[in-house]
Amino acid sequence: MASIYKRCDTTNVRATKGMGGRVYSGVADFDLYCGDIVKVGDILENENDIRALENVTNEEVGKAGVRVAFIATPEVNYKDDSALDRVIALYKIKAGEVCDAVPVESGDELAVAEGNIELDSGVTDLSEAKYLTIGTNRALKAVKTKPASGFVAKIDKIKNATRQTFYGSNGVLRGLNYKMVYFTVNVA
């Protein structure tokens, strides 16, 4: 069973490495999670810099004016009334909240939590997949063969995101348990 954790690592993306790219502030009319793939639209009316975020399809990728981006807002919940406010599995960006959208282009390297990836038919385990493309509900889809068009990313490796720790005298294993999928964008 895939994890419920949704994270995105954009350390090796042009827009976040100071190589002339930029990160967009955006708002969607639907809930978002870190690692969701979206399309960056125009600046909203009565705003200076906040753009509309929309669903993106494989058919739109590569067309003029279509900017493909990943949601990469840090998992920080400013409401801090209980310990549950700091649980990564529950973190989401509610419709209408401003978030960070990091545009990607060919050659960018990213990582998303396995909870952001759905399996294509014929793929029973994430380790069988070689490529990622756009799936449903702003998630990525793991496929065995390279898609002919649309968003294409090559899976580089799959690694455990955390290290669990034994606690207490009875040695109970505690901690987050999920994997990150590292990939290189071939077509965006």
OpenMM code with the backbone's topology and positions (N, CA, C; nanometers):
from openmm import Vec3, app, unit

residues = "MET ALA SER ILE TYR LYS ARG CYS ASP THR THR ASN VAL ARG ALA THR LYS GLY MET GLY GLY ARG VAL TYR SER GLY VAL ALA ASP PHE ASP LEU TYR CYS GLY ASP ILE VAL LYS VAL GLY ASP ILE LEU GLU ASN GLU ASN ASP ILE ARG ALA LEU GLU ASN VAL THR ASN GLU GLU VAL GLY LYS ALA GLY VAL ARG VAL ALA PHE ILE ALA THR PRO GLU VAL ASN TYR LYS ASP ASP SER ALA LEU ASP ARG VAL ILE ALA LEU TYR LYS ILE LYS ALA GLY GLU VAL CYS ASP ALA VAL PRO VAL GLU SER GLY ASP GLU LEU ALA VAL ALA GLU GLY ASN ILE GLU LEU ASP SER GLY VAL THR ASP LEU SER GLU ALA LYS TYR LEU THR ILE GLY THR ASN ARG ALA LEU LYS ALA VAL LYS THR LYS PRO ALA SER GLY PHE VAL ALA LYS ILE ASP LYS ILE LYS ASN ALA THR ARG GLN THR PHE TYR GLY SER ASN GLY VAL LEU ARG GLY LEU ASN TYR LYS MET VAL TYR PHE THR VAL ASN VAL ALA".split()
positions = [
    Vec3(0.0843, -0.1190, 0.0000),
    Vec3(0.0000, 0.0000, 0.0000),
    Vec3(0.0877, 0.1239, 0.0000),
    Vec3(0.0550, 0.2170, -0.0832),
    Vec3(0.1313, 0.3415, -0.0925),
    Vec3(0.1056, 0.4285, 0.0299),
    Vec3(0.1997, 0.5125, 0.0598),
    Vec3(0.1865, 0.6006, 0.1755),
    Vec3(0.0855, 0.7109, 0.1481),
    Vec3(0.0460, 0.7775, 0.2538),
    Vec3(-0.0445, 0.8913, 0.2414),
    Vec3(0.0322, 1.0232, 0.2452),
    Vec3(0.1623, 1.0150, 0.2631),
    Vec3(0.2426, 1.1368, 0.2729),
    Vec3(0.2608, 1.1993, 0.1365),
    Vec3(0.2486, 1.3325, 0.1306),
    Vec3(0.2652, 1.4040, 0.0044),
    Vec3(0.3676, 1.5146, 0.0256),
    Vec3(0.4830, 1.4970, -0.0382),
    Vec3(0.5927, 1.5927, -0.0287),
    Vec3(0.6509, 1.6150, -0.1661),
    Vec3(0.7259, 1.7220, -0.1788),
    Vec3(0.7936, 1.7513, -0.3045),
    Vec3(0.9288, 1.8152, -0.2730),
    Vec3(1.0344, 1.7665, -0.3384),
    Vec3(1.1679, 1.8215, -0.3219),
    Vec3(1.2098, 1.8853, -0.4542),
    Vec3(1.2320, 2.0160, -0.4515),
    Vec3(1.2680, 2.0895, -0.5738),
    Vec3(1.4107, 2.1438, -0.5678),
    Vec3(1.4978, 2.0776, -0.4933),
    Vec3(1.6346, 2.1247, -0.4760),
    Vec3(1.7081, 2.1421, -0.6087),
    Vec3(1.6851, 2.0512, -0.7036),
    Vec3(1.7578, 2.0550, -0.8306),
    Vec3(1.6710, 2.0999, -0.9480),
    Vec3(1.5911, 2.2010, -0.9241),
    Vec3(1.5058, 2.2582, -1.0278),
    Vec3(1.5589, 2.3977, -1.0603),
    Vec3(1.5659, 2.4286, -1.1877),
    Vec3(1.6195, 2.5582, -1.2328),
    Vec3(1.5575, 2.6761, -1.1577),
    Vec3(1.4271, 2.6729, -1.1382),
    Vec3(1.3579, 2.7860, -1.0755),
    Vec3(1.3989, 2.8075, -0.9303),
    Vec3(1.4488, 2.7042, -0.8631),
    Vec3(1.4854, 2.7189, -0.7221),
    Vec3(1.6365, 2.7241, -0.6999),
    Vec3(1.7151, 2.7116, -0.8066),
    Vec3(1.8611, 2.7120, -0.7933),
    Vec3(1.9237, 2.8450, -0.8290),
    Vec3(1.8428, 2.9487, -0.8508),
    Vec3(1.8972, 3.0792, -0.8853),
    Vec3(1.9545, 3.0846, -1.0251),
    Vec3(1.8950, 3.0090, -1.1171),
    Vec3(1.9455, 3.0029, -1.2540),
    Vec3(1.8519, 3.0762, -1.3502),
    Vec3(1.7884, 3.1816, -1.3029),
    Vec3(1.7045, 3.2611, -1.3908),
    Vec3(1.5582, 3.2228, -1.3911),
    Vec3(1.5231, 3.1209, -1.3183),
    Vec3(1.3829, 3.0818, -1.3112),
    Vec3(1.3110, 3.1571, -1.2012),
    Vec3(1.1829, 3.1267, -1.1828),
    Vec3(1.1097, 3.1898, -1.0741),
    Vec3(1.0048, 3.0949, -1.0212),
    Vec3(0.9668, 3.1159, -0.8973),
    Vec3(0.8599, 3.0405, -0.8329),
    Vec3(0.7369, 3.1294, -0.8333),
    Vec3(0.6228, 3.0739, -0.8685),
    Vec3(0.4991, 3.1506, -0.8761),
    Vec3(0.4184, 3.1379, -0.7480),
    Vec3(0.3509, 3.2446, -0.7102),
    Vec3(0.2491, 3.2401, -0.6061),
    Vec3(0.1184, 3.2147, -0.6776),
    Vec3(0.0432, 3.1170, -0.6289),
    Vec3(-0.0790, 3.0827, -0.7001),
    Vec3(-0.1918, 3.0427, -0.6083),
    Vec3(-0.3117, 3.0433, -0.6654),
    Vec3(-0.4332, 3.0056, -0.5937),
    Vec3(-0.5159, 2.9167, -0.6851),
    Vec3(-0.5734, 2.8124, -0.6283),
    Vec3(-0.6619, 2.7238, -0.7037),
    Vec3(-0.7994, 2.7246, -0.6387),
    Vec3(-0.8996, 2.6847, -0.7143),
    Vec3(-1.0344, 2.6750, -0.6570),
    Vec3(-1.0645, 2.5324, -0.6119),
    Vec3(-0.9578, 2.4558, -0.5860),
    Vec3(-0.9686, 2.3195, -0.5331),
    Vec3(-0.8529, 2.2994, -0.4358),
    Vec3(-0.8646, 2.2003, -0.3476),
    Vec3(-0.7583, 2.1708, -0.2520),
    Vec3(-0.6353, 2.1174, -0.3253),
    Vec3(-0.5179, 2.1531, -0.2750),
    Vec3(-0.3915, 2.1085, -0.3322),
    Vec3(-0.3063, 2.0416, -0.2255),
    Vec3(-0.2126, 1.9591, -0.2707),
    Vec3(-0.1152, 1.8942, -0.1831),
    Vec3(0.0230, 1.9166, -0.2420),
    Vec3(0.1256, 1.9136, -0.1578),
    Vec3(0.2620, 1.9247, -0.2067),
    Vec3(0.2871, 1.8095, -0.3034),
    Vec3(0.3493, 1.8415, -0.4161),
    Vec3(0.3775, 1.7414, -0.5175),
    Vec3(0.2729, 1.7319, -0.6259),
    Vec3(0.1601, 1.8035, -0.6128),
    Vec3(0.0593, 1.8044, -0.7188),
    Vec3(0.1163, 1.8752, -0.8416),
    Vec3(0.0790, 1.8292, -0.9601),
    Vec3(0.1222, 1.8906, -1.0846),
    Vec3(0.0069, 1.9748, -1.1392),
    Vec3(0.0367, 2.0999, -1.1733),
    Vec3(-0.0658, 2.1958, -1.2163),
    Vec3(-0.0158, 2.2783, -1.3344),
    Vec3(-0.1048, 2.3615, -1.3840),
    Vec3(-0.0726, 2.4589, -1.4887),
    Vec3(-0.0824, 2.5970, -1.4248),
    Vec3(0.0185, 2.6817, -1.4481),
    Vec3(0.0190, 2.8179, -1.3959),
    Vec3(-0.0504, 2.9076, -1.4969),
    Vec3(-0.1557, 2.9746, -1.4531),
    Vec3(-0.2333, 3.0608, -1.5415),
    Vec3(-0.1947, 3.2074, -1.5288),
    Vec3(-0.2869, 3.2926, -1.5631),
    Vec3(-0.2655, 3.4372, -1.5624),
    Vec3(-0.2778, 3.4953, -1.4214),
    Vec3(-0.2293, 3.6194, -1.4066),
    Vec3(-0.2422, 3.6899, -1.2790),
    Vec3(-0.3900, 3.7172, -1.2544),
    Vec3(-0.4334, 3.6935, -1.1322),
    Vec3(-0.5737, 3.7122, -1.0967),
    Vec3(-0.6109, 3.8598, -1.0950),
    Vec3(-0.7362, 3.8865, -1.1206),
    Vec3(-0.7870, 4.0232, -1.1193),
    Vec3(-0.7689, 4.0827, -0.9801),
    Vec3(-0.7294, 4.2080, -0.9742),
    Vec3(-0.7051, 4.2828, -0.8499),
    Vec3(-0.5863, 4.2297, -0.7700),
    Vec3(-0.4975, 4.1557, -0.8339),
    Vec3(-0.3758, 4.1065, -0.7686),
    Vec3(-0.2543, 4.1550, -0.8472),
    Vec3(-0.1394, 4.1594, -0.7816),
    Vec3(-0.0167, 4.2016, -0.8480),
    Vec3(0.0691, 4.0852, -0.8945),
    Vec3(0.0634, 3.9739, -0.8197),
    Vec3(0.1559, 3.8655, -0.8489),
    Vec3(0.0957, 3.7263, -0.8311),
    Vec3(-0.0245, 3.7153, -0.7836),
    Vec3(-0.0843, 3.5841, -0.7571),
    Vec3(-0.1552, 3.5340, -0.8825),
    Vec3(-0.1195, 3.4151, -0.9243),
    Vec3(-0.1717, 3.3576, -1.0481),
    Vec3(-0.2720, 3.2465, -1.0212),
    Vec3(-0.3554, 3.2214, -1.1188),
    Vec3(-0.4516, 3.1120, -1.1113),
    Vec3(-0.3784, 2.9805, -1.1365),
    Vec3(-0.4103, 2.8790, -1.0579),
    Vec3(-0.3564, 2.7448, -1.0782),
    Vec3(-0.4703, 2.6564, -1.1259),
    Vec3(-0.4429, 2.5794, -1.2308),
    Vec3(-0.5467, 2.4980, -1.2939),
    Vec3(-0.4958, 2.3563, -1.3145),
    Vec3(-0.5884, 2.2654, -1.3416),
    Vec3(-0.5500, 2.1294, -1.3787),
    Vec3(-0.4781, 2.1337, -1.5123),
    Vec3(-0.3830, 2.0437, -1.5316),
    Vec3(-0.3102, 2.0341, -1.6574),
    Vec3(-0.3270, 1.8920, -1.7107),
    Vec3(-0.3348, 1.8802, -1.8420),
    Vec3(-0.3458, 1.7494, -1.9056),
    Vec3(-0.2236, 1.7252, -1.9932),
    Vec3(-0.1997, 1.5994, -2.0261),
    Vec3(-0.0877, 1.5662, -2.1138),
    Vec3(-0.1016, 1.6318, -2.2503),
    Vec3(-0.2241, 1.6513, -2.2960),
    Vec3(-0.2468, 1.7128, -2.4266),
    Vec3(-0.1998, 1.8586, -2.4301),
    Vec3(-0.1998, 1.9261, -2.3167),
    Vec3(-0.1601, 2.0676, -2.3110),
    Vec3(-0.0098, 2.0869, -2.3008),
    Vec3(0.0606, 1.9866, -2.2497),
    Vec3(0.2046, 1.9991, -2.2257),
    Vec3(0.2775, 2.0246, -2.3577),
    Vec3(0.3630, 2.1264, -2.3571),
    Vec3(0.4415, 2.1613, -2.4744),
    Vec3(0.3775, 2.2675, -2.5619),
    Vec3(0.2520, 2.3015, -2.5352),
    Vec3(0.1866, 2.4061, -2.6144),
    Vec3(0.2313, 2.5436, -2.5646),
    Vec3(0.2280, 2.6400, -2.6532),
    Vec3(0.2696, 2.7765, -2.6191),
    Vec3(0.1869, 2.8302, -2.5026),
    Vec3(0.2556, 2.8898, -2.4075),
    Vec3(0.1886, 2.9529, -2.2939),
    Vec3(0.1515, 2.8601, -2.1797),
    Vec3(0.1750, 2.7308, -2.1931),
    Vec3(0.1414, 2.6364, -2.0852),
    Vec3(0.2651, 2.6164, -1.9980),
    Vec3(0.2541, 2.6571, -1.8717),
    Vec3(0.3633, 2.6429, -1.7754),
    Vec3(0.3265, 2.5328, -1.6771),
    Vec3(0.3979, 2.4230, -1.6832),
    Vec3(0.3757, 2.3099, -1.5937),
    Vec3(0.4548, 2.3353, -1.4657),
    Vec3(0.3895, 2.3140, -1.3511),
    Vec3(0.4551, 2.3410, -1.2229),
    Vec3(0.4135, 2.2376, -1.1195),
    Vec3(0.4957, 2.2252, -1.0169),
    Vec3(0.4654, 2.1389, -0.9035),
    Vec3(0.4395, 2.2249, -0.7809),
    Vec3(0.3414, 2.1868, -0.7017),
    Vec3(0.3145, 2.2570, -0.5762),
    Vec3(0.4237, 2.2184, -0.4773),
    Vec3(0.4892, 2.3186, -0.4222),
    Vec3(0.6023, 2.2935, -0.3324),
    Vec3(0.6004, 2.3892, -0.2141),
    Vec3(0.4847, 2.4060, -0.1547),
    Vec3(0.4730, 2.4881, -0.0345),
    Vec3(0.5194, 2.4054, 0.0843),
    Vec3(0.6099, 2.4573, 0.1660),
    Vec3(0.6555, 2.3806, 0.2825),
    Vec3(0.5386, 2.3388, 0.3717),
    Vec3(0.5494, 2.2196, 0.4273),
    Vec3(0.4424, 2.1641, 0.5096),
    Vec3(0.4421, 2.2298, 0.6477),
    Vec3(0.3990, 2.3542, 0.6515),
    Vec3(0.3915, 2.4283, 0.7764),
    Vec3(0.2476, 2.4717, 0.7954),
    Vec3(0.1892, 2.4328, 0.9054),
    Vec3(0.0521, 2.4704, 0.9353),
    Vec3(0.0581, 2.5788, 1.0425),
    Vec3(0.0170, 2.6995, 1.0084),
    Vec3(0.0301, 2.8105, 1.1022),
    Vec3(-0.0710, 2.8009, 1.2159),
    Vec3(-0.1755, 2.7238, 1.1958),
    Vec3(-0.2673, 2.6955, 1.3050),
    Vec3(-0.1976, 2.5903, 1.3903),
    Vec3(-0.1772, 2.6160, 1.5154),
    Vec3(-0.1001, 2.5251, 1.5992),
    Vec3(-0.1740, 2.5002, 1.7299),
    Vec3(-0.2969, 2.4497, 1.7168),
    Vec3(-0.3783, 2.4254, 1.8346),
    Vec3(-0.3576, 2.2869, 1.8930),
    Vec3(-0.3085, 2.1928, 1.8120),
    Vec3(-0.2860, 2.0570, 1.8626),
    Vec3(-0.1688, 1.9948, 1.7878),
    Vec3(-0.1244, 1.8797, 1.8346),
    Vec3(-0.0142, 1.8089, 1.7688),
    Vec3(-0.0517, 1.7680, 1.6268),
    Vec3(-0.1797, 1.7488, 1.6001),
    Vec3(-0.2238, 1.7099, 1.4662),
    Vec3(-0.2001, 1.8202, 1.3632),
    Vec3(-0.1838, 1.9438, 1.4073),
    Vec3(-0.1568, 2.0535, 1.3151),
    Vec3(-0.0173, 2.0434, 1.2535),
    Vec3(0.0675, 1.9574, 1.3089),
    Vec3(0.2041, 1.9416, 1.2581),
    Vec3(0.2265, 1.8065, 1.1909),
    Vec3(0.1190, 1.7365, 1.1553),
    Vec3(0.1309, 1.6043, 1.0951),
    Vec3(0.1366, 1.6169, 0.9438),
    Vec3(0.2450, 1.5728, 0.8834),
    Vec3(0.2646, 1.5871, 0.7397),
    Vec3(0.1554, 1.5166, 0.6600),
    Vec3(0.1027, 1.4071, 0.7111),
    Vec3(0.0010, 1.3317, 0.6378),
    Vec3(-0.1296, 1.4088, 0.6246),
    Vec3(-0.1525, 1.5045, 0.7117),
    Vec3(-0.2775, 1.5794, 0.7091),
    Vec3(-0.2639, 1.7150, 0.6399),
    Vec3(-0.1434, 1.7505, 0.5977),
    Vec3(-0.1203, 1.8840, 0.5427),
    Vec3(-0.1804, 1.8975, 0.4036),
    Vec3(-0.2615, 1.9992, 0.3843),
    Vec3(-0.3126, 2.0317, 0.2512),
    Vec3(-0.3283, 2.1824, 0.2417),
    Vec3(-0.3313, 2.2296, 0.1191),
    Vec3(-0.3518, 2.3707, 0.0914),
    Vec3(-0.4962, 2.3830, 0.0471),
    Vec3(-0.5755, 2.4474, 0.1280),
    Vec3(-0.7182, 2.4558, 0.0999),
    Vec3(-0.7456, 2.5484, -0.0182),
    Vec3(-0.8553, 2.5212, -0.0865),
    Vec3(-0.8962, 2.6045, -0.2004),
    Vec3(-0.8972, 2.7505, -0.1584),
    Vec3(-0.8383, 2.8364, -0.2398),
    Vec3(-0.8335, 2.9793, -0.2111),
    Vec3(-0.7122, 3.0247, -0.1338),
    Vec3(-0.6308, 2.9309, -0.0803),
    Vec3(-0.5087, 2.9685, -0.0089),
    Vec3(-0.3939, 2.9848, -0.1082),
    Vec3(-0.3098, 3.0827, -0.0836),
    Vec3(-0.1936, 3.1065, -0.1695),
    Vec3(-0.0883, 3.0002, -0.1417),
    Vec3(-0.0264, 2.9504, -0.2489),
    Vec3(0.0784, 2.8489, -0.2338),
    Vec3(0.1889, 2.8740, -0.3361),
    Vec3(0.2952, 2.7946, -0.3278),
    Vec3(0.4096, 2.8066, -0.4183),
    Vec3(0.3977, 2.7045, -0.5304),
    Vec3(0.4131, 2.7514, -0.6536),
    Vec3(0.4123, 2.6634, -0.7705),
    Vec3(0.5475, 2.6782, -0.8403),
    Vec3(0.6226, 2.5684, -0.8463),
    Vec3(0.7566, 2.5701, -0.9032),
    Vec3(0.7501, 2.5155, -1.0458),
    Vec3(0.7739, 2.6010, -1.1470),
    Vec3(0.7697, 2.5535, -1.2850),
    Vec3(0.8887, 2.4626, -1.3155),
    Vec3(0.8657, 2.3653, -1.4029),
    Vec3(0.9727, 2.2723, -1.4390),
    Vec3(0.9933, 2.2728, -1.5895),
    Vec3(1.1136, 2.2333, -1.6278),
    Vec3(1.1482, 2.2215, -1.7689),
    Vec3(1.2365, 2.0992, -1.7849),
    Vec3(1.2590, 2.0595, -1.9085),
    Vec3(1.3419, 1.9422, -1.9349),
    Vec3(1.4773, 1.9555, -1.8665),
    Vec3(1.5206, 1.8484, -1.8021),
    Vec3(1.6482, 1.8463, -1.7314),
    Vec3(1.6361, 1.8693, -1.5821),
    Vec3(1.5246, 1.9232, -1.5364),
    Vec3(1.5058, 1.9443, -1.3927),
    Vec3(1.4930, 1.8101, -1.3209),
    Vec3(1.5484, 1.8043, -1.1997),
    Vec3(1.5413, 1.6837, -1.1176),
    Vec3(1.4576, 1.7143, -0.9948),
    Vec3(1.3578, 1.6303, -0.9700),
    Vec3(1.2683, 1.6479, -0.8565),
    Vec3(1.2534, 1.5165, -0.7825),
    Vec3(1.1844, 1.5247, -0.6702),
    Vec3(1.1435, 1.4043, -0.5981),
    Vec3(1.0070, 1.4316, -0.5381),
    Vec3(0.9197, 1.3336, -0.5450),
    Vec3(0.7889, 1.3427, -0.4807),
    Vec3(0.7682, 1.2176, -0.3972),
    Vec3(0.6870, 1.2307, -0.2941),
    Vec3(0.6554, 1.1154, -0.2101),
    Vec3(0.5699, 1.0178, -0.2889),
    Vec3(0.5840, 0.8897, -0.2582),
    Vec3(0.5096, 0.7868, -0.3304),
    Vec3(0.3586, 0.8074, -0.3195),
    Vec3(0.3124, 0.8812, -0.2186),
    Vec3(0.1702, 0.9102, -0.2033),
    Vec3(0.1161, 0.9998, -0.3130),
    Vec3(0.2046, 1.0636, -0.3909),
    Vec3(0.1647, 1.1498, -0.5027),
    Vec3(0.1601, 1.0741, -0.6351),
    Vec3(0.1814, 0.9442, -0.6321),
    Vec3(0.1933, 0.8689, -0.7569),
    Vec3(0.0915, 0.7563, -0.7608),
    Vec3(0.0170, 0.7507, -0.8718),
    Vec3(-0.0755, 0.6399, -0.8937),
    Vec3(-0.0103, 0.5433, -0.9925),
    Vec3(-0.0484, 0.4178, -0.9866),
    Vec3(0.0082, 0.3161, -1.0740),
    Vec3(-0.0793, 0.2977, -1.1972),
    Vec3(-0.0162, 0.2894, -1.3130),
    Vec3(-0.0866, 0.2622, -1.4376),
    Vec3(-0.1331, 0.1168, -1.4368),
    Vec3(-0.2316, 0.0856, -1.5192),
    Vec3(-0.2731, -0.0536, -1.5304),
    Vec3(-0.1542, -0.1337, -1.5834),
    Vec3(-0.1327, -0.2490, -1.5282),
    Vec3(-0.0174, -0.3305, -1.5654),
    Vec3(0.1038, -0.3066, -1.4774),
    Vec3(0.0992, -0.2051, -1.3929),
    Vec3(0.2077, -0.1775, -1.2986),
    Vec3(0.1551, -0.2115, -1.1592),
    Vec3(0.2072, -0.3180, -1.1005),
    Vec3(0.1586, -0.3604, -0.9692),
    Vec3(0.2384, -0.3025, -0.8544),
    Vec3(0.3609, -0.2586, -0.8837),
    Vec3(0.4482, -0.2021, -0.7808),
    Vec3(0.5273, -0.0876, -0.8428),
    Vec3(0.5504, 0.0157, -0.7662),
    Vec3(0.6216, 0.1335, -0.8154),
    Vec3(0.7593, 0.0992, -0.8716),
    Vec3(0.8250, -0.0029, -0.8175),
    Vec3(0.9585, -0.0408, -0.8638),
    Vec3(0.9573, -0.0941, -1.0074),
    Vec3(0.8412, -0.1333, -1.0601),
    Vec3(0.8301, -0.1830, -1.1978),
    Vec3(0.8278, -0.0683, -1.2996),
    Vec3(0.7929, 0.0496, -1.2563),
    Vec3(0.7763, 0.1639, -1.3471),
    Vec3(0.9111, 0.2262, -1.3815),
    Vec3(0.9188, 0.2818, -1.5017),
    Vec3(1.0407, 0.3495, -1.5481),
    Vec3(1.0180, 0.4987, -1.5716),
    Vec3(0.8907, 0.5371, -1.5934),
    Vec3(0.8585, 0.6755, -1.6270),
    Vec3(0.7378, 0.7252, -1.5479),
    Vec3(0.7245, 0.8570, -1.5443),
    Vec3(0.6083, 0.9224, -1.4836),
    Vec3(0.5437, 1.0125, -1.5878),
    Vec3(0.4123, 1.0233, -1.5799),
    Vec3(0.3366, 1.1141, -1.6646),
    Vec3(0.2225, 1.1700, -1.5804),
    Vec3(0.1368, 1.2521, -1.6380),
    Vec3(0.0268, 1.3107, -1.5617),
    Vec3(-0.0839, 1.2075, -1.5445),
    Vec3(-0.1276, 1.1913, -1.4215),
    Vec3(-0.2370, 1.0998, -1.3897),
    Vec3(-0.3648, 1.1769, -1.3628),
    Vec3(-0.4420, 1.1292, -1.2665),
    Vec3(-0.5676, 1.1954, -1.2311),
    Vec3(-0.5513, 1.2749, -1.1024),
    Vec3(-0.6389, 1.3716, -1.0825),
    Vec3(-0.6404, 1.4534, -0.9604),
    Vec3(-0.5050, 1.5157, -0.9286),
    Vec3(-0.4363, 1.5640, -1.0309),
    Vec3(-0.3092, 1.6354, -1.0177),
    Vec3(-0.1952, 1.5487, -0.9656),
    Vec3(-0.2101, 1.4185, -0.9686),
    Vec3(-0.1042, 1.3269, -0.9275),
    Vec3(-0.0254, 1.2825, -1.0503),
    Vec3(0.0892, 1.2215, -1.0256),
    Vec3(0.1663, 1.1619, -1.1337),
    Vec3(0.1235, 1.0167, -1.1495),
    Vec3(0.1451, 0.9625, -1.2693),
    Vec3(0.1132, 0.8223, -1.2949),
    Vec3(0.2418, 0.7501, -1.3334),
    Vec3(0.2692, 0.6369, -1.2678),
    Vec3(0.3867, 0.5556, -1.2967),
    Vec3(0.3533, 0.4590, -1.4098),
    Vec3(0.4374, 0.4603, -1.5144),
    Vec3(0.4165, 0.3746, -1.6313),
    Vec3(0.5459, 0.2989, -1.6628),
    Vec3(0.5316, 0.1859, -1.7343),
    Vec3(0.6487, 0.1046, -1.7700),
    Vec3(0.7222, 0.1569, -1.8924),
    Vec3(0.6469, 0.2075, -1.9910),
    Vec3(0.7094, 0.2510, -2.1158),
    Vec3(0.7014, 0.4031, -2.1290),
    Vec3(0.7958, 0.4575, -2.2011),
    Vec3(0.8035, 0.6023, -2.2181),
    Vec3(0.6851, 0.6534, -2.2998),
    Vec3(0.6100, 0.7485, -2.2454),
    Vec3(0.4983, 0.8060, -2.3211),
    Vec3(0.5489, 0.8795, -2.4451),
    Vec3(0.4702, 0.8761, -2.5523),
    Vec3(0.5091, 0.9399, -2.6780),
    Vec3(0.4931, 1.0910, -2.6727),
    Vec3(0.4042, 1.1401, -2.5854),
    Vec3(0.3811, 1.2847, -2.5768),
    Vec3(0.3334, 1.3195, -2.4367),
    Vec3(0.3165, 1.4481, -2.4133),
    Vec3(0.2726, 1.4942, -2.2823),
    Vec3(0.3885, 1.5096, -2.1863),
    Vec3(0.3572, 1.5151, -2.0576),
    Vec3(0.4606, 1.5272, -1.9554),
    Vec3(0.5310, 1.3926, -1.9422),
    Vec3(0.6639, 1.3945, -1.9502),
    Vec3(0.7435, 1.2724, -1.9404),
    Vec3(0.8572, 1.2962, -1.8415),
    Vec3(0.8713, 1.2051, -1.7458),
    Vec3(0.9825, 1.2116, -1.6514),
    Vec3(1.0370, 1.0707, -1.6322),
    Vec3(1.1686, 1.0575, -1.6292),
    Vec3(1.2337, 0.9273, -1.6098),
    Vec3(1.2627, 0.9076, -1.4616),
    Vec3(1.2165, 0.7951, -1.4079),
    Vec3(1.2430, 0.7631, -1.2677),
    Vec3(1.3907, 0.7275, -1.2525),
    Vec3(1.4600, 0.7982, -1.1620),
    Vec3(1.6017, 0.7739, -1.1380),
    Vec3(1.6243, 0.6756, -1.0237),
    Vec3(1.5516, 0.6951, -0.9138),
    Vec3(1.5667, 0.6048, -0.7992),
    Vec3(1.4487, 0.6232, -0.7043),
    Vec3(1.4318, 0.5263, -0.6187),
    Vec3(1.3295, 0.5306, -0.5143),
    Vec3(1.4018, 0.5029, -0.3825),
    Vec3(1.3889, 0.5957, -0.2865),
    Vec3(1.4612, 0.5831, -0.1597),
    Vec3(1.3667, 0.6053, -0.0421),
    Vec3(1.3985, 0.5417, 0.0697),
    Vec3(1.3252, 0.5707, 0.1926),
    Vec3(1.3478, 0.7163, 0.2294),
    Vec3(1.2400, 0.7836, 0.2689),
    Vec3(1.2495, 0.9259, 0.3013),
    Vec3(1.2977, 0.9492, 0.4430),
    Vec3(1.2721, 0.8552, 0.5292),
    Vec3(1.3077, 0.8728, 0.6699),
    Vec3(1.3690, 0.7447, 0.7228),
    Vec3(1.4207, 0.7541, 0.8414),
    Vec3(1.4752, 0.6381, 0.9102),
    Vec3(1.3954, 0.6206, 1.0385),
    Vec3(1.3344, 0.5064, 1.0538),
    Vec3(1.2564, 0.4844, 1.1752),
    Vec3(1.3499, 0.4577, 1.2922),
    Vec3(1.3020, 0.4873, 1.4126),
    Vec3(1.3827, 0.4766, 1.5331),
    Vec3(1.3114, 0.3904, 1.6359),
    Vec3(1.3885, 0.3111, 1.7088),
    Vec3(1.3308, 0.2317, 1.8168),
    Vec3(1.3205, 0.3177, 1.9426),
    Vec3(1.2035, 0.3150, 2.0063),
    Vec3(1.1809, 0.3912, 2.1286),
    Vec3(1.1377, 0.2984, 2.2404),
    Vec3(1.1692, 0.3376, 2.3604),
    Vec3(1.1200, 0.2676, 2.4783),
    Vec3(1.1940, 0.1387, 2.5070),
    Vec3(1.1663, 0.0835, 2.6254),
    Vec3(1.2354, -0.0378, 2.6688),
    Vec3(1.1923, -0.1607, 2.5895),
    Vec3(1.0724, -0.1553, 2.5292),
    Vec3(1.0274, -0.2711, 2.4516),
    Vec3(1.0654, -0.2584, 2.3034),
    Vec3(1.1341, -0.1536, 2.2643),
    Vec3(1.1843, -0.1385, 2.1291),
    Vec3(1.0775, -0.1184, 2.0232),
    Vec3(0.9837, -0.0291, 2.0501),
    Vec3(0.8781, -0.0002, 1.9536),
    Vec3(0.9356, 0.0853, 1.8402),
    Vec3(0.9093, 0.0434, 1.7159),
    Vec3(0.9590, 0.1160, 1.6004),
    Vec3(0.8628, 0.2307, 1.5697),
    Vec3(0.9141, 0.3545, 1.5704),
    Vec3(0.8307, 0.4720, 1.5479),
    Vec3(0.8903, 0.5590, 1.4392),
    Vec3(0.8052, 0.6399, 1.3816),
    Vec3(0.8508, 0.7379, 1.2840),
    Vec3(0.7747, 0.7257, 1.1542),
    Vec3(0.7909, 0.8247, 1.0697),
    Vec3(0.7280, 0.8237, 0.9388),
    Vec3(0.7878, 0.7116, 0.8548),
    Vec3(0.7065, 0.6536, 0.7683),
    Vec3(0.7547, 0.5458, 0.6835),
    Vec3(0.6992, 0.5636, 0.5436),
    Vec3(0.7782, 0.6245, 0.4562),
    Vec3(0.7379, 0.6420, 0.3172),
    Vec3(0.8621, 0.6579, 0.2309),
    Vec3(0.8427, 0.6496, 0.1010),
    Vec3(0.9533, 0.6583, 0.0070),
    Vec3(0.9396, 0.7843, -0.0788),
    Vec3(1.0529, 0.8346, -0.1248),
    Vec3(1.0560, 0.9449, -0.2206),
    Vec3(1.1004, 0.8877, -0.3555),
    Vec3(1.0353, 0.9345, -0.4616),
    Vec3(1.0670, 0.8912, -0.5977),
    Vec3(1.1395, 1.0059, -0.6666),
    Vec3(1.2646, 0.9828, -0.7035),
    Vec3(1.3470, 1.0838, -0.7683),
    Vec3(1.3364, 1.0658, -0.9199),
    Vec3(1.3184, 1.1762, -0.9918),
    Vec3(1.3015, 1.1664, -1.1361),
    Vec3(1.3575, 1.2890, -1.2057),
    Vec3(1.3852, 1.2719, -1.3361),
    Vec3(1.4342, 1.3788, -1.4217),
    Vec3(1.3287, 1.4064, -1.5273),
    Vec3(1.2934, 1.5340, -1.5406),
    Vec3(1.1929, 1.5737, -1.6376),
    Vec3(1.2538, 1.5687, -1.7780),
    Vec3(1.1873, 1.4977, -1.8688),
    Vec3(1.2320, 1.4910, -2.0086),
    Vec3(1.1542, 1.5881, -2.0962),
    Vec3(1.0248, 1.6018, -2.0715),
    Vec3(0.9397, 1.6934, -2.1474),
    Vec3(0.8434, 1.7589, -2.0510),
    Vec3(0.8410, 1.8925, -2.0511),
    Vec3(0.7481, 1.9634, -1.9641),
    Vec3(0.6809, 2.0754, -2.0422),
] * unit.nanometer
topology = app.Topology()
chain = topology.addChain("A")
for resn in residues:
    res = topology.addResidue(resn, chain)
    for name in ("N", "CA", "C"):
        topology.addAtom(name, app.Element.getBySymbol(name[0]), res)
